[in-house]
Every structure is written in structure tokens, then in C-alpha cells.
Amino acid sequence: MDIFIWNIALTAVLAFIGYVMKEKSDEVQRIGILLNKTREEVARDHITRVEVQSNSQMLLDRLDRFEQKIDRLVEQHRA
């Protein structure tokens, strides 16, 4: 009779451990899928280094033109 109870107890413990491991495995798989989706969204939503450099160069060009206009206005005002 003792062996029968021991077998039931071991089976219950092993079943519980198996259930917990399956749940954790499913959770790790779900988190992996979410991580991949997040990586795709980040790559899609952010601009590249080349685009930043291009936009920065356009801004600097416009500021240079604005500076030239201000210089011309100051020279005209002095004359």
C-alpha cells in the first residue's frame, strides 16, 4: 500500500512539474514572438542614418541662405 501512495505522489509531482514547464515554454515562445514584432516595428518606424544626414544637410543649407540674406540686409542698412 505504501508503494501505491508513493507512486501517486511521484506522479502528481511530475505532472505538476511538466505542467509548469509547458506553461513556461509557451510563455517564452510568446515573448519571443512579441520581441520579433517589436524589432520589425522599430526598424519600420525609425529613419536611417543616411536620412538623418540628408535632412541635417538640408537644414544647414537653408540656414546658410538665411545667414546670407541677413548679411545683405545689414549691408544695405549701413549704406
mmCIF file of the N, C-alpha and C atoms, coordinates in Angstrom:
data_MODEL
# 
_entry.id   MODEL 
# 
loop_
_atom_site.group_PDB 
_atom_site.id 
_atom_site.type_symbol 
_atom_site.label_atom_id 
_atom_site.label_alt_id 
_atom_site.label_comp_id 
_atom_site.label_asym_id 
_atom_site.label_entity_id 
_atom_site.label_seq_id 
_atom_site.pdbx_PDB_ins_code 
_atom_site.Cartn_x 
_atom_site.Cartn_y 
_atom_site.Cartn_z 
_atom_site.occupancy 
_atom_site.B_iso_or_equiv 
_atom_site.pdbx_formal_charge 
_atom_site.auth_seq_id 
_atom_site.auth_comp_id 
_atom_site.auth_asym_id 
_atom_site.auth_atom_id 
_atom_site.pdbx_PDB_model_num 
ATOM 1   N N  . MET A 1 1  ? 0.814  -1.184  0.000   1.00 0.00 ? 1  MET A N  1 
ATOM 2   C CA . MET A 1 1  ? 0.000  0.000   0.000   1.00 0.00 ? 1  MET A CA 1 
ATOM 3   C C  . MET A 1 1  ? 0.862  1.254   0.000   1.00 0.00 ? 1  MET A C  1 
ATOM 4   N N  . ASP A 1 2  ? 2.006  1.191   0.707   1.00 0.00 ? 2  ASP A N  1 
ATOM 5   C CA . ASP A 1 2  ? 2.885  2.356   0.753   1.00 0.00 ? 2  ASP A CA 1 
ATOM 6   C C  . ASP A 1 2  ? 3.452  2.689   -0.624  1.00 0.00 ? 2  ASP A C  1 
ATOM 7   N N  . ILE A 1 3  ? 3.759  1.675   -1.392  1.00 0.00 ? 3  ILE A N  1 
ATOM 8   C CA . ILE A 1 3  ? 4.310  1.909   -2.725  1.00 0.00 ? 3  ILE A CA 1 
ATOM 9   C C  . ILE A 1 3  ? 3.254  2.553   -3.621  1.00 0.00 ? 3  ILE A C  1 
ATOM 10  N N  . PHE A 1 4  ? 2.000  2.161   -3.466  1.00 0.00 ? 4  PHE A N  1 
ATOM 11  C CA . PHE A 1 4  ? 0.930  2.736   -4.263  1.00 0.00 ? 4  PHE A CA 1 
ATOM 12  C C  . PHE A 1 4  ? 0.780  4.238   -3.982  1.00 0.00 ? 4  PHE A C  1 
ATOM 13  N N  . ILE A 1 5  ? 0.816  4.621   -2.730  1.00 0.00 ? 5  ILE A N  1 
ATOM 14  C CA . ILE A 1 5  ? 0.729  6.047   -2.349  1.00 0.00 ? 5  ILE A CA 1 
ATOM 15  C C  . ILE A 1 5  ? 1.956  6.792   -2.856  1.00 0.00 ? 5  ILE A C  1 
ATOM 16  N N  . TRP A 1 6  ? 3.117  6.166   -2.717  1.00 0.00 ? 6  TRP A N  1 
ATOM 17  C CA . TRP A 1 6  ? 4.358  6.780   -3.204  1.00 0.00 ? 6  TRP A CA 1 
ATOM 18  C C  . TRP A 1 6  ? 4.289  7.009   -4.721  1.00 0.00 ? 6  TRP A C  1 
ATOM 19  N N  . ASN A 1 7  ? 3.773  6.041   -5.470  1.00 0.00 ? 7  ASN A N  1 
ATOM 20  C CA . ASN A 1 7  ? 3.623  6.188   -6.923  1.00 0.00 ? 7  ASN A CA 1 
ATOM 21  C C  . ASN A 1 7  ? 2.654  7.316   -7.271  1.00 0.00 ? 7  ASN A C  1 
ATOM 22  N N  . ILE A 1 8  ? 1.567  7.429   -6.542  1.00 0.00 ? 8  ILE A N  1 
ATOM 23  C CA . ILE A 1 8  ? 0.599  8.505   -6.790  1.00 0.00 ? 8  ILE A CA 1 
ATOM 24  C C  . ILE A 1 8  ? 1.243  9.859   -6.509  1.00 0.00 ? 8  ILE A C  1 
ATOM 25  N N  . ALA A 1 9  ? 1.974  9.965   -5.412  1.00 0.00 ? 9  ALA A N  1 
ATOM 26  C CA . ALA A 1 9  ? 2.620  11.231  -5.047  1.00 0.00 ? 9  ALA A CA 1 
ATOM 27  C C  . ALA A 1 9  ? 3.654  11.624  -6.099  1.00 0.00 ? 9  ALA A C  1 
ATOM 28  N N  . LEU A 1 10 ? 4.498  10.686  -6.517  1.00 0.00 ? 10 LEU A N  1 
ATOM 29  C CA . LEU A 1 10 ? 5.507  10.983  -7.539  1.00 0.00 ? 10 LEU A CA 1 
ATOM 30  C C  . LEU A 1 10 ? 4.851  11.364  -8.858  1.00 0.00 ? 10 LEU A C  1 
ATOM 31  N N  . THR A 1 11 ? 3.795  10.680  -9.224  1.00 0.00 ? 11 THR A N  1 
ATOM 32  C CA . THR A 1 11 ? 3.095  11.003  -10.463 1.00 0.00 ? 11 THR A CA 1 
ATOM 33  C C  . THR A 1 11 ? 2.507  12.402  -10.390 1.00 0.00 ? 11 THR A C  1 
ATOM 34  N N  . ALA A 1 12 ? 1.947  12.764  -9.274  1.00 0.00 ? 12 ALA A N  1 
ATOM 35  C CA . ALA A 1 12 ? 1.364  14.095  -9.113  1.00 0.00 ? 12 ALA A CA 1 
ATOM 36  C C  . ALA A 1 12 ? 2.448  15.174  -9.188  1.00 0.00 ? 12 ALA A C  1 
ATOM 37  N N  . VAL A 1 13 ? 3.571  14.936  -8.536  1.00 0.00 ? 13 VAL A N  1 
ATOM 38  C CA . VAL A 1 13 ? 4.672  15.909  -8.564  1.00 0.00 ? 13 VAL A CA 1 
ATOM 39  C C  . VAL A 1 13 ? 5.215  16.052  -9.981  1.00 0.00 ? 13 VAL A C  1 
ATOM 40  N N  . LEU A 1 14 ? 5.438  14.964  -10.662 1.00 0.00 ? 14 LEU A N  1 
ATOM 41  C CA . LEU A 1 14 ? 5.945  15.013  -12.027 1.00 0.00 ? 14 LEU A CA 1 
ATOM 42  C C  . LEU A 1 14 ? 4.938  15.662  -12.978 1.00 0.00 ? 14 LEU A C  1 
ATOM 43  N N  . ALA A 1 15 ? 3.662  15.399  -12.777 1.00 0.00 ? 15 ALA A N  1 
ATOM 44  C CA . ALA A 1 15 ? 2.635  16.030  -13.607 1.00 0.00 ? 15 ALA A CA 1 
ATOM 45  C C  . ALA A 1 15 ? 2.648  17.548  -13.378 1.00 0.00 ? 15 ALA A C  1 
ATOM 46  N N  . PHE A 1 16 ? 2.773  17.959  -12.130 1.00 0.00 ? 16 PHE A N  1 
ATOM 47  C CA . PHE A 1 16 ? 2.824  19.387  -11.823 1.00 0.00 ? 16 PHE A CA 1 
ATOM 48  C C  . PHE A 1 16 ? 4.061  20.036  -12.446 1.00 0.00 ? 16 PHE A C  1 
ATOM 49  N N  . ILE A 1 17 ? 5.211  19.386  -12.327 1.00 0.00 ? 17 ILE A N  1 
ATOM 50  C CA . ILE A 1 17 ? 6.441  19.921  -12.915 1.00 0.00 ? 17 ILE A CA 1 
ATOM 51  C C  . ILE A 1 17 ? 6.309  20.002  -14.435 1.00 0.00 ? 17 ILE A C  1 
ATOM 52  N N  . GLY A 1 18 ? 5.726  18.985  -15.059 1.00 0.00 ? 18 GLY A N  1 
ATOM 53  C CA . GLY A 1 18 ? 5.514  19.011  -16.507 1.00 0.00 ? 18 GLY A CA 1 
ATOM 54  C C  . GLY A 1 18 ? 4.587  20.139  -16.932 1.00 0.00 ? 18 GLY A C  1 
ATOM 55  N N  . TYR A 1 19 ? 3.523  20.344  -16.158 1.00 0.00 ? 19 TYR A N  1 
ATOM 56  C CA . TYR A 1 19 ? 2.581  21.425  -16.464 1.00 0.00 ? 19 TYR A CA 1 
ATOM 57  C C  . TYR A 1 19 ? 3.269  22.787  -16.370 1.00 0.00 ? 19 TYR A C  1 
ATOM 58  N N  . VAL A 1 20 ? 4.031  23.000  -15.302 1.00 0.00 ? 20 VAL A N  1 
ATOM 59  C CA . VAL A 1 20 ? 4.738  24.275  -15.117 1.00 0.00 ? 20 VAL A CA 1 
ATOM 60  C C  . VAL A 1 20 ? 5.743  24.491  -16.244 1.00 0.00 ? 20 VAL A C  1 
ATOM 61  N N  . MET A 1 21 ? 6.477  23.459  -16.624 1.00 0.00 ? 21 MET A N  1 
ATOM 62  C CA . MET A 1 21 ? 7.464  23.599  -17.701 1.00 0.00 ? 21 MET A CA 1 
ATOM 63  C C  . MET A 1 21 ? 6.785  23.919  -19.029 1.00 0.00 ? 21 MET A C  1 
ATOM 64  N N  . LYS A 1 22 ? 5.638  23.310  -19.313 1.00 0.00 ? 22 LYS A N  1 
ATOM 65  C CA . LYS A 1 22 ? 4.911  23.603  -20.550 1.00 0.00 ? 22 LYS A CA 1 
ATOM 66  C C  . LYS A 1 22 ? 4.424  25.042  -20.553 1.00 0.00 ? 22 LYS A C  1 
ATOM 67  N N  . GLU A 1 23 ? 3.887  25.511  -19.434 1.00 0.00 ? 23 GLU A N  1 
ATOM 68  C CA . GLU A 1 23 ? 3.425  26.898  -19.337 1.00 0.00 ? 23 GLU A CA 1 
ATOM 69  C C  . GLU A 1 23 ? 4.579  27.873  -19.556 1.00 0.00 ? 23 GLU A C  1 
ATOM 70  N N  . LYS A 1 24 ? 5.712  27.595  -18.945 1.00 0.00 ? 24 LYS A N  1 
ATOM 71  C CA . LYS A 1 24 ? 6.874  28.482  -19.103 1.00 0.00 ? 24 LYS A CA 1 
ATOM 72  C C  . LYS A 1 24 ? 7.395  28.451  -20.530 1.00 0.00 ? 24 LYS A C  1 
ATOM 73  N N  . SER A 1 25 ? 7.377  27.281  -21.138 1.00 0.00 ? 25 SER A N  1 
ATOM 74  C CA . SER A 1 25 ? 7.808  27.172  -22.528 1.00 0.00 ? 25 SER A CA 1 
ATOM 75  C C  . SER A 1 25 ? 6.893  27.977  -23.446 1.00 0.00 ? 25 SER A C  1 
ATOM 76  N N  . ASP A 1 26 ? 5.594  27.883  -23.232 1.00 0.00 ? 26 ASP A N  1 
ATOM 77  C CA . ASP A 1 26 ? 4.641  28.660  -24.031 1.00 0.00 ? 26 ASP A CA 1 
ATOM 78  C C  . ASP A 1 26 ? 4.850  30.158  -23.827 1.00 0.00 ? 26 ASP A C  1 
ATOM 79  N N  . GLU A 1 27 ? 5.124  30.568  -22.603 1.00 0.00 ? 27 GLU A N  1 
ATOM 80  C CA . GLU A 1 27 ? 5.345  31.987  -22.307 1.00 0.00 ? 27 GLU A CA 1 
ATOM 81  C C  . GLU A 1 27 ? 6.622  32.495  -22.978 1.00 0.00 ? 27 GLU A C  1 
ATOM 82  N N  . VAL A 1 28 ? 7.672  31.695  -22.959 1.00 0.00 ? 28 VAL A N  1 
ATOM 83  C CA . VAL A 1 28 ? 8.919  32.083  -23.621 1.00 0.00 ? 28 VAL A CA 1 
ATOM 84  C C  . VAL A 1 28 ? 8.693  32.212  -25.128 1.00 0.00 ? 28 VAL A C  1 
ATOM 85  N N  . GLN A 1 29 ? 7.936  31.306  -25.696 1.00 0.00 ? 29 GLN A N  1 
ATOM 86  C CA . GLN A 1 29 ? 7.629  31.377  -27.131 1.00 0.00 ? 29 GLN A CA 1 
ATOM 87  C C  . GLN A 1 29 ? 6.821  32.629  -27.441 1.00 0.00 ? 29 GLN A C  1 
ATOM 88  N N  . ARG A 1 30 ? 5.840  32.965  -26.603 1.00 0.00 ? 30 ARG A N  1 
ATOM 89  C CA . ARG A 1 30 ? 5.023  34.165  -26.805 1.00 0.00 ? 30 ARG A CA 1 
ATOM 90  C C  . ARG A 1 30 ? 5.875  35.426  -26.718 1.00 0.00 ? 30 ARG A C  1 
ATOM 91  N N  . ILE A 1 31 ? 6.769  35.470  -25.749 1.00 0.00 ? 31 ILE A N  1 
ATOM 92  C CA . ILE A 1 31 ? 7.651  36.637  -25.595 1.00 0.00 ? 31 ILE A CA 1 
ATOM 93  C C  . ILE A 1 31 ? 8.595  36.747  -26.783 1.00 0.00 ? 31 ILE A C  1 
ATOM 94  N N  . GLY A 1 32 ? 9.067  35.622  -27.299 1.00 0.00 ? 32 GLY A N  1 
ATOM 95  C CA . GLY A 1 32 ? 9.916  35.645  -28.492 1.00 0.00 ? 32 GLY A CA 1 
ATOM 96  C C  . GLY A 1 32 ? 9.188  36.223  -29.697 1.00 0.00 ? 32 GLY A C  1 
ATOM 97  N N  . ILE A 1 33 ? 7.931  35.860  -29.862 1.00 0.00 ? 33 ILE A N  1 
ATOM 98  C CA . ILE A 1 33 ? 7.135  36.404  -30.969 1.00 0.00 ? 33 ILE A CA 1 
ATOM 99  C C  . ILE A 1 33 ? 6.949  37.905  -30.796 1.00 0.00 ? 33 ILE A C  1 
ATOM 100 N N  . LEU A 1 34 ? 6.634  38.341  -29.578 1.00 0.00 ? 34 LEU A N  1 
ATOM 101 C CA . LEU A 1 34 ? 6.468  39.775  -29.316 1.00 0.00 ? 34 LEU A CA 1 
ATOM 102 C C  . LEU A 1 34 ? 7.760  40.541  -29.553 1.00 0.00 ? 34 LEU A C  1 
ATOM 103 N N  . LEU A 1 35 ? 8.883  39.957  -29.186 1.00 0.00 ? 35 LEU A N  1 
ATOM 104 C CA . LEU A 1 35 ? 10.175 40.594  -29.409 1.00 0.00 ? 35 LEU A CA 1 
ATOM 105 C C  . LEU A 1 35 ? 10.447 40.771  -30.895 1.00 0.00 ? 35 LEU A C  1 
ATOM 106 N N  . ASN A 1 36 ? 10.149 39.761  -31.689 1.00 0.00 ? 36 ASN A N  1 
ATOM 107 C CA . ASN A 1 36 ? 10.346 39.862  -33.141 1.00 0.00 ? 36 ASN A CA 1 
ATOM 108 C C  . ASN A 1 36 ? 9.453  40.943  -33.746 1.00 0.00 ? 36 ASN A C  1 
ATOM 109 N N  . LYS A 1 37 ? 8.203  41.022  -33.288 1.00 0.00 ? 37 LYS A N  1 
ATOM 110 C CA . LYS A 1 37 ? 7.304  42.068  -33.785 1.00 0.00 ? 37 LYS A CA 1 
ATOM 111 C C  . LYS A 1 37 ? 7.830  43.447  -33.416 1.00 0.00 ? 37 LYS A C  1 
ATOM 112 N N  . THR A 1 38 ? 8.348  43.579  -32.196 1.00 0.00 ? 38 THR A N  1 
ATOM 113 C CA . THR A 1 38 ? 8.892  44.862  -31.750 1.00 0.00 ? 38 THR A CA 1 
ATOM 114 C C  . THR A 1 38 ? 10.088 45.258  -32.601 1.00 0.00 ? 38 THR A C  1 
ATOM 115 N N  . ARG A 1 39 ? 10.945 44.309  -32.912 1.00 0.00 ? 39 ARG A N  1 
ATOM 116 C CA . ARG A 1 39 ? 12.105 44.601  -33.766 1.00 0.00 ? 39 ARG A CA 1 
ATOM 117 C C  . ARG A 1 39 ? 11.665 45.076  -35.143 1.00 0.00 ? 39 ARG A C  1 
ATOM 118 N N  . GLU A 1 40 ? 10.639 44.445  -35.697 1.00 0.00 ? 40 GLU A N  1 
ATOM 119 C CA . GLU A 1 40 ? 10.138 44.849  -37.006 1.00 0.00 ? 40 GLU A CA 1 
ATOM 120 C C  . GLU A 1 40 ? 9.565  46.257  -36.962 1.00 0.00 ? 40 GLU A C  1 
ATOM 121 N N  . GLU A 1 41 ? 8.834  46.581  -35.899 1.00 0.00 ? 41 GLU A N  1 
ATOM 122 C CA . GLU A 1 41 ? 8.239  47.905  -35.778 1.00 0.00 ? 41 GLU A CA 1 
ATOM 123 C C  . GLU A 1 41 ? 9.304  48.975  -35.613 1.00 0.00 ? 41 GLU A C  1 
ATOM 124 N N  . VAL A 1 42 ? 10.331 48.687  -34.845 1.00 0.00 ? 42 VAL A N  1 
ATOM 125 C CA . VAL A 1 42 ? 11.401 49.661  -34.648 1.00 0.00 ? 42 VAL A CA 1 
ATOM 126 C C  . VAL A 1 42 ? 12.107 49.921  -35.967 1.00 0.00 ? 42 VAL A C  1 
ATOM 127 N N  . ALA A 1 43 ? 12.377 48.882  -36.710 1.00 0.00 ? 43 ALA A N  1 
ATOM 128 C CA . ALA A 1 43 ? 13.060 49.052  -37.997 1.00 0.00 ? 43 ALA A CA 1 
ATOM 129 C C  . ALA A 1 43 ? 12.182 49.805  -38.991 1.00 0.00 ? 43 ALA A C  1 
ATOM 130 N N  . ARG A 1 44 ? 10.886 49.625  -38.902 1.00 0.00 ? 44 ARG A N  1 
ATOM 131 C CA . ARG A 1 44 ? 9.973  50.280  -39.834 1.00 0.00 ? 44 ARG A CA 1 
ATOM 132 C C  . ARG A 1 44 ? 9.764  51.749  -39.473 1.00 0.00 ? 44 ARG A C  1 
ATOM 133 N N  . ASP A 1 45 ? 9.695  52.065  -38.198 1.00 0.00 ? 45 ASP A N  1 
ATOM 134 C CA . ASP A 1 45 ? 9.309  53.406  -37.755 1.00 0.00 ? 45 ASP A CA 1 
ATOM 135 C C  . ASP A 1 45 ? 10.472 54.381  -37.643 1.00 0.00 ? 45 ASP A C  1 
ATOM 136 N N  . HIS A 1 46 ? 11.679 53.922  -37.563 1.00 0.00 ? 46 HIS A N  1 
ATOM 137 C CA . HIS A 1 46 ? 12.815 54.806  -37.375 1.00 0.00 ? 46 HIS A CA 1 
ATOM 138 C C  . HIS A 1 46 ? 13.516 55.086  -38.700 1.00 0.00 ? 46 HIS A C  1 
ATOM 139 N N  . ILE A 1 47 ? 14.114 56.267  -38.788 1.00 0.00 ? 47 ILE A N  1 
ATOM 140 C CA . ILE A 1 47 ? 14.801 56.630  -40.025 1.00 0.00 ? 47 ILE A CA 1 
ATOM 141 C C  . ILE A 1 47 ? 16.250 56.164  -39.968 1.00 0.00 ? 47 ILE A C  1 
ATOM 142 N N  . THR A 1 48 ? 16.850 56.096  -41.122 1.00 0.00 ? 48 THR A N  1 
ATOM 143 C CA . THR A 1 48 ? 18.223 55.614  -41.201 1.00 0.00 ? 48 THR A CA 1 
ATOM 144 C C  . THR A 1 48 ? 19.200 56.761  -40.991 1.00 0.00 ? 48 THR A C  1 
ATOM 145 N N  . ARG A 1 49 ? 20.425 56.412  -40.781 1.00 0.00 ? 49 ARG A N  1 
ATOM 146 C CA . ARG A 1 49 ? 21.484 57.406  -40.584 1.00 0.00 ? 49 ARG A CA 1 
ATOM 147 C C  . ARG A 1 49 ? 21.639 58.297  -41.820 1.00 0.00 ? 49 ARG A C  1 
ATOM 148 N N  . VAL A 1 50 ? 21.502 57.718  -42.994 1.00 0.00 ? 50 VAL A N  1 
ATOM 149 C CA . VAL A 1 50 ? 21.621 58.481  -44.237 1.00 0.00 ? 50 VAL A CA 1 
ATOM 150 C C  . VAL A 1 50 ? 20.520 59.531  -44.315 1.00 0.00 ? 50 VAL A C  1 
ATOM 151 N N  . GLU A 1 51 ? 19.295 59.151  -43.926 1.00 0.00 ? 51 GLU A N  1 
ATOM 152 C CA . GLU A 1 51 ? 18.189 60.109  -43.948 1.00 0.00 ? 51 GLU A CA 1 
ATOM 153 C C  . GLU A 1 51 ? 18.423 61.250  -42.966 1.00 0.00 ? 51 GLU A C  1 
ATOM 154 N N  . VAL A 1 52 ? 18.954 60.950  -41.810 1.00 0.00 ? 52 VAL A N  1 
ATOM 155 C CA . VAL A 1 52 ? 19.256 61.998  -40.824 1.00 0.00 ? 52 VAL A CA 1 
ATOM 156 C C  . VAL A 1 52 ? 20.304 62.946  -41.380 1.00 0.00 ? 52 VAL A C  1 
ATOM 157 N N  . GLN A 1 53 ? 21.344 62.400  -41.983 1.00 0.00 ? 53 GLN A N  1 
ATOM 158 C CA . GLN A 1 53 ? 22.400 63.246  -42.543 1.00 0.00 ? 53 GLN A CA 1 
ATOM 159 C C  . GLN A 1 53 ? 21.865 64.112  -43.674 1.00 0.00 ? 53 GLN A C  1 
ATOM 160 N N  . SER A 1 54 ? 20.996 63.547  -44.499 1.00 0.00 ? 54 SER A N  1 
ATOM 161 C CA . SER A 1 54 ? 20.409 64.306  -45.595 1.00 0.00 ? 54 SER A CA 1 
ATOM 162 C C  . SER A 1 54 ? 19.552 65.455  -45.076 1.00 0.00 ? 54 SER A C  1 
ATOM 163 N N  . ASN A 1 55 ? 18.715 65.166  -44.097 1.00 0.00 ? 55 ASN A N  1 
ATOM 164 C CA . ASN A 1 55 ? 17.865 66.206  -43.519 1.00 0.00 ? 55 ASN A CA 1 
ATOM 165 C C  . ASN A 1 55 ? 18.696 67.265  -42.805 1.00 0.00 ? 55 ASN A C  1 
ATOM 166 N N  . SER A 1 56 ? 19.746 66.856  -42.135 1.00 0.00 ? 56 SER A N  1 
ATOM 167 C CA . SER A 1 56 ? 20.616 67.815  -41.452 1.00 0.00 ? 56 SER A CA 1 
ATOM 168 C C  . SER A 1 56 ? 21.308 68.716  -42.464 1.00 0.00 ? 56 SER A C  1 
ATOM 169 N N  . GLN A 1 57 ? 21.744 68.151  -43.568 1.00 0.00 ? 57 GLN A N  1 
ATOM 170 C CA . GLN A 1 57 ? 22.410 68.942  -44.599 1.00 0.00 ? 57 GLN A CA 1 
ATOM 171 C C  . GLN A 1 57 ? 21.444 69.952  -45.212 1.00 0.00 ? 57 GLN A C  1 
ATOM 172 N N  . MET A 1 58 ? 20.194 69.537  -45.469 1.00 0.00 ? 58 MET A N  1 
ATOM 173 C CA . MET A 1 58 ? 19.197 70.475  -45.994 1.00 0.00 ? 58 MET A CA 1 
ATOM 174 C C  . MET A 1 58 ? 18.969 71.627  -45.022 1.00 0.00 ? 58 MET A C  1 
ATOM 175 N N  . LEU A 1 59 ? 18.882 71.322  -43.746 1.00 0.00 ? 59 LEU A N  1 
ATOM 176 C CA . LEU A 1 59 ? 18.676 72.350  -42.738 1.00 0.00 ? 59 LEU A CA 1 
ATOM 177 C C  . LEU A 1 59 ? 19.856 73.310  -42.690 1.00 0.00 ? 59 LEU A C  1 
ATOM 178 N N  . LEU A 1 60 ? 21.064 72.789  -42.740 1.00 0.00 ? 60 LEU A N  1 
ATOM 179 C CA . LEU A 1 60 ? 22.251 73.641  -42.725 1.00 0.00 ? 60 LEU A CA 1 
ATOM 180 C C  . LEU A 1 60 ? 22.310 74.527  -43.967 1.00 0.00 ? 60 LEU A C  1 
ATOM 181 N N  . ASP A 1 61 ? 21.937 73.994  -45.129 1.00 0.00 ? 61 ASP A N  1 
ATOM 182 C CA . ASP A 1 61 ? 21.906 74.790  -46.365 1.00 0.00 ? 61 ASP A CA 1 
ATOM 183 C C  . ASP A 1 61 ? 20.912 75.943  -46.238 1.00 0.00 ? 61 ASP A C  1 
ATOM 184 N N  . ARG A 1 62 ? 19.756 75.670  -45.692 1.00 0.00 ? 62 ARG A N  1 
ATOM 185 C CA . ARG A 1 62 ? 18.753 76.731  -45.523 1.00 0.00 ? 62 ARG A CA 1 
ATOM 186 C C  . ARG A 1 62 ? 19.237 77.782  -44.526 1.00 0.00 ? 62 ARG A C  1 
ATOM 187 N N  . LEU A 1 63 ? 19.871 77.348  -43.470 1.00 0.00 ? 63 LEU A N  1 
ATOM 188 C CA . LEU A 1 63 ? 20.400 78.310  -42.502 1.00 0.00 ? 63 LEU A CA 1 
ATOM 189 C C  . LEU A 1 63 ? 21.498 79.175  -43.124 1.00 0.00 ? 63 LEU A C  1 
ATOM 190 N N  . ASP A 1 64 ? 22.323 78.585  -43.987 1.00 0.00 ? 64 ASP A N  1 
ATOM 191 C CA . ASP A 1 64 ? 23.360 79.359  -44.679 1.00 0.00 ? 64 ASP A CA 1 
ATOM 192 C C  . ASP A 1 64 ? 22.730 80.421  -45.579 1.00 0.00 ? 64 ASP A C  1 
ATOM 193 N N  . ARG A 1 65 ? 21.688 80.045  -46.313 1.00 0.00 ? 65 ARG A N  1 
ATOM 194 C CA . ARG A 1 65 ? 20.999 81.025  -47.167 1.00 0.00 ? 65 ARG A CA 1 
ATOM 195 C C  . ARG A 1 65 ? 20.361 82.130  -46.327 1.00 0.00 ? 65 ARG A C  1 
ATOM 196 N N  . PHE A 1 66 ? 19.784 81.761  -45.206 1.00 0.00 ? 66 PHE A N  1 
ATOM 197 C CA . PHE A 1 66 ? 19.177 82.742  -44.316 1.00 0.00 ? 66 PHE A CA 1 
ATOM 198 C C  . PHE A 1 66 ? 20.243 83.699  -43.766 1.00 0.00 ? 66 PHE A C  1 
ATOM 199 N N  . GLU A 1 67 ? 21.393 83.160  -43.431 1.00 0.00 ? 67 GLU A N  1 
ATOM 200 C CA . GLU A 1 67 ? 22.502 83.993  -42.936 1.00 0.00 ? 67 GLU A CA 1 
ATOM 201 C C  . GLU A 1 67 ? 22.970 84.970  -44.019 1.00 0.00 ? 67 GLU A C  1 
ATOM 202 N N  . GLN A 1 68 ? 23.035 84.515  -45.263 1.00 0.00 ? 68 GLN A N  1 
ATOM 203 C CA . GLN A 1 68 ? 23.433 85.395  -46.363 1.00 0.00 ? 68 GLN A CA 1 
ATOM 204 C C  . GLN A 1 68 ? 22.418 86.520  -46.559 1.00 0.00 ? 68 GLN A C  1 
ATOM 205 N N  . LYS A 1 69 ? 21.139 86.216  -46.446 1.00 0.00 ? 69 LYS A N  1 
ATOM 206 C CA . LYS A 1 69 ? 20.113 87.251  -46.582 1.00 0.00 ? 69 LYS A CA 1 
ATOM 207 C C  . LYS A 1 69 ? 20.225 88.282  -45.464 1.00 0.00 ? 69 LYS A C  1 
ATOM 208 N N  . ILE A 1 70 ? 20.465 87.816  -44.268 1.00 0.00 ? 70 ILE A N  1 
ATOM 209 C CA . ILE A 1 70 ? 20.625 88.750  -43.146 1.00 0.00 ? 70 ILE A CA 1 
ATOM 210 C C  . ILE A 1 70 ? 21.850 89.632  -43.369 1.00 0.00 ? 70 ILE A C  1 
ATOM 211 N N  . ASP A 1 71 ? 22.936 89.049  -43.835 1.00 0.00 ? 71 ASP A N  1 
ATOM 212 C CA . ASP A 1 71 ? 24.147 89.834  -44.102 1.00 0.00 ? 71 ASP A CA 1 
ATOM 213 C C  . ASP A 1 71 ? 23.873 90.906  -45.155 1.00 0.00 ? 71 ASP A C  1 
ATOM 214 N N  . ARG A 1 72 ? 23.133 90.544  -46.230 1.00 0.00 ? 72 ARG A N  1 
ATOM 215 C CA . ARG A 1 72 ? 22.796 91.532  -47.266 1.00 0.00 ? 72 ARG A CA 1 
ATOM 216 C C  . ARG A 1 72 ? 21.932 92.651  -46.700 1.00 0.00 ? 72 ARG A C  1 
ATOM 217 N N  . LEU A 1 73 ? 20.971 92.309  -45.860 1.00 0.00 ? 73 LEU A N  1 
ATOM 218 C CA . LEU A 1 73 ? 20.120 93.330  -45.259 1.00 0.00 ? 73 LEU A CA 1 
ATOM 219 C C  . LEU A 1 73 ? 20.920 94.273  -44.364 1.00 0.00 ? 73 LEU A C  1 
ATOM 220 N N  . VAL A 1 74 ? 21.862 93.737  -43.609 1.00 0.00 ? 74 VAL A N  1 
ATOM 221 C CA . VAL A 1 74 ? 22.698 94.568  -42.735 1.00 0.00 ? 74 VAL A CA 1 
ATOM 222 C C  . VAL A 1 74 ? 23.563 95.490  -43.583 1.00 0.00 ? 74 VAL A C  1 
ATOM 223 N N  . GLU A 1 75 ? 24.125 94.966  -44.660 1.00 0.00 ? 75 GLU A N  1 
ATOM 224 C CA . GLU A 1 75 ? 24.957 95.814  -45.546 1.00 0.00 ? 75 GLU A CA 1 
ATOM 225 C C  . GLU A 1 75 ? 24.119 96.897  -46.201 1.00 0.00 ? 75 GLU A C  1 
ATOM 226 N N  . GLN A 1 76 ? 22.908 96.577  -46.641 1.00 0.00 ? 76 GLN A N  1 
ATOM 227 C CA . GLN A 1 76 ? 22.028 97.586  -47.257 1.00 0.00 ? 76 GLN A CA 1 
ATOM 228 C C  . GLN A 1 76 ? 21.637 98.649  -46.231 1.00 0.00 ? 76 GLN A C  1 
ATOM 229 N N  . HIS A 1 77 ? 21.445 98.246  -45.012 1.00 0.00 ? 77 HIS A N  1 
ATOM 230 C CA . HIS A 1 77 ? 21.038 99.181  -43.969 1.00 0.00 ? 77 HIS A CA 1 
ATOM 231 C C  . HIS A 1 77 ? 22.188 100.148 -43.628 1.00 0.00 ? 77 HIS A C  1 
ATOM 232 N N  . ARG A 1 78 ? 23.421 99.663  -43.667 1.00 0.00 ? 78 ARG A N  1 
ATOM 233 C CA . ARG A 1 78 ? 24.596 100.507 -43.390 1.00 0.00 ? 78 ARG A CA 1 
ATOM 234 C C  . ARG A 1 78 ? 24.846 101.499 -44.522 1.00 0.00 ? 78 ARG A C  1 
ATOM 235 N N  . ALA A 1 79 ? 24.498 101.142 -45.738 1.00 0.00 ? 79 ALA A N  1 
ATOM 236 C CA . ALA A 1 79 ? 24.807 102.002 -46.885 1.00 0.00 ? 79 ALA A CA 1 
ATOM 237 C C  . ALA A 1 79 ? 23.865 103.151 -47.035 1.00 0.00 ? 79 ALA A C  1 
# 
